[in-house]
Amino acid sequence: MSSRFPFAYAPWELRDAARGPGLIVLAIAVLVGFILTRMPGGQPFTTDGVVRAVAQQSLFPLVLVVAAGMVGRDLNEGYYRAYFSRPVSPPLFYLQRWVVGGIVLLLYIPLLAAAVTVRTRDFHVDGAIVGRAALLYLLLGGTVLFLSTLIRRDWIVAAALYVLETILHTVHTQGGGLRGMSRAIYAALPPFHAASLERPPAEGEIWAAAAYGVALVLAGLAVLRWRALGSGGRA
């Protein structure tokens, strides 16, 4: 397998990301700004507060939109035959696509801040929110990337794992702990709760979550490296 870098595809991947998830991100930011301009005066707003509230509700579905079908769509539709008719490394190609998607997602936070500034007149981007968005993309987007190399419904399974981990984490922290099989499942699942905007996680928790996310991405790239594209009757 060739190790040639896929930089020639980067402009096309950027274009696809801008036309797809990029337009959704921009539309949400514009909608937030429009709603704020229509709200009655006298209500206290802070840029960080509004951005945090909106991001808390929207980052999860946006990550799924950005990462869904990252590999699986090409395998199902047979596009990979055209992409790799040239000597390009599939792992590097999809890693580049995944990184481009992450950049689009992270631009969502300053776009939101700019939209809120229409009302607050105070443009400010909270680095903690950007960092938490990056961690969520690493964990959830990494999960989708890995699953996308194996199954078709990558984003559905990833969403189910996210919901399951969220429920188990709530029970673990507020319901007196977990036991038996549920505890083992919770320990094995990606620590999505570490990327939550509801509370500041411990530094060790962030590093552990980041390591888990990197492992997911590397696992997906390993599948692309060692498993023949289109195998398993997917194309």
N, C-alpha and C positions, 0 to 999 in steps of 0.2 A: 504494500500500500504506500502511496506517495505521501511525503511529508510537506509538500509544497504549500505555502501559506495562501489562504483564500482572499487576499486583500482586494483583488480585482472585483470580488462580489460585494464588497462593503458598501459602495454607493447604492446598489440595488437593494440590499438589506435595509439600509437607512431609509430609502424611499418607501419600501413596503411597511416599515415600522411607522413612518410618519403618516402614511395614508390610512393605516389601520388603527392601532392603539393610540398613535399620536393625535389623531382627530378626536378620539373619544376623550383623551386627557384634556385637550384644549376645550372641547365642548363643556365638560364638567366645570372647568375653571371659569369660563364665560358665564355659565348658568349661575354659579355661586356669586360672581360679581353682580350679575343682574338682580338676583334676589336681594342682595344686601342693599343695593341702591333703592329698592322699592320698600324696604322696611322703614317704619316710622323712626324719626329722630329721637334722641334722648336716651337710647339704649346703649349701654357701654359695650364696646367691642375692642378686642385686642387682636392683632394680626396672628400671633402665635396661637391664641385660644381658638379662633375660628378655623385656622388651618389644621390644628390638631383634631378638632371635632369632626371636620369633614374627612380628613385623611383616615381617621379611625373607622369610619363607616365605609369608605370607598376603596382602600388599598387592597383588601382581600380580593374582591371581584376583579379589580384592575390587574393584579398580578396574574390571575387566571386568564384574563383576556390576552395579556401580553405573551404569556408562555404557552398557551394551549396549542397543541399540535405542532410544537417546535420541530420535532423530527417526524412524528407519526403522519402528519399530513403529506409530507413528501413521499413517505414510504407507501401510503395508501393510494396516492394518485400517480405514483411512478415518476415524479419530478426528479428524483435523485439520479435517474439515468441520464438526464440532460446535464445536471449540475456536475456530475463526476465523470462525464465523458472526457473531461480534461483532467490532468494529473493534479488533483486537489485532495487534500486530506479531509475526509468526512468529519473526524472529531474536531479539527480546527475550524472547519466551515460552520458547524453547528455551535461551537463555542463562541465564535464571532457573532452569529445571529443572536445567541442568548445574551451576550454582553450588550449588543445594540438595543435589545429589548429592555435591559436594565437601565440603560441611559435614558431611554424614553420615559420609563417609570419614574426615575429620580427627578426628571425635569418637571414632573407633575407638582412637586412641592413648591418650587419657586413660582410656577405658574399660578398656583392657588394663592400664594402670598401676594403676587401682583394683583390678582383679582380682588382680594380682600382689601388691598391698599386703596381701592376706589372709595371705600367707606372710611377706613381708619386713617388714611393719609400717612401711614407709617410702614414703609416696606421693610420687612425683616424676614430672613429665612433662618429658622431654628435648626441648627446642625443636628440636634438630637432627633428631630423628626425625620430628617433626611437619613440619618444613620439607621433609625428603626425601619424605615422604608427599604433601605438597602438590605438589612438583615432579613426582612420578610421575603424579599425577592430571592435572596440566596437560599432560604429554607424552602419556601413554597414554590418558587420558580425552579429551584434545583430539583425538587420532588417531581414537578411536571416534566422537566427535561429528562430525568432518569426514566420515569414511567413511559414517556413518549417513545423511547427506544424499544419498548417491550410490548405495549398495548395501544389500542386505538383511543379509548376513552380516558386519556391521561388526566385531563383537567377534572373530570368527574371523580375519579378515584382520589386525586390529590385533595379536592374539596372535602370529600368524605373523611379523609385522614385528618384534615385540619379541624373539622367539626368534632370528630371523635377525640382528638387530643385536647381541644378546648374544654369539652365536657369532663374528661378525666382529670384535667388540671384543676378545674373548679371543684370537683369532688375531693381531689387530693388536698387542696389548700383550705377548703371551707367545710368539707363534709367529714372530717375526721380521718382522712387518709384512705389509701387503697390497699387491697389485699389480693393475694393469689394471682390469678390470671390477669385481672385488670391492672394490677401493679406492673406485671411483666410487659403487658402491651403498652402501657404508658411510658415505661422506660425505653422501649424500642422505637416509639414514634418520634418524628422530628419535633424538637421543642419549639413549636410555633409561638407559644406564650411568651417567649423571650423577646419577640418583636412587637409585643403589644404596646400601644400608646397609653394604656390606662395607668400603668405604674412604671417607675424606673427600675429595670432589672439590675441585679448585681453584676459587677464587672466580670466575675468568673462565669456567670450564666451566659453573658454575651459571647465570650470567647468559646465556650462549649457549643453554643448554638451555631456560631460561625464555622467552627470545625466540622460540625455535622453537615452544614450546608455545603461546604467545600467537598466533603466526602460524597455527597449526593451527586454533585456536578461531575466529579472525577469518575464515579461509578457509571454515569451515563456516557461519558467519553470513552470509558473502557469498553462498554458494550459496542459502541460505534467502531472502536478500533479492532475488536476481536471477533465480532459477529458480522457475517456477510449481510450487506444491505439487501432488503427484500426477502430475507429468509423467513421461514415460518408461514408462508402463504399470504403475506401482507401486501403484495404487489403483483 
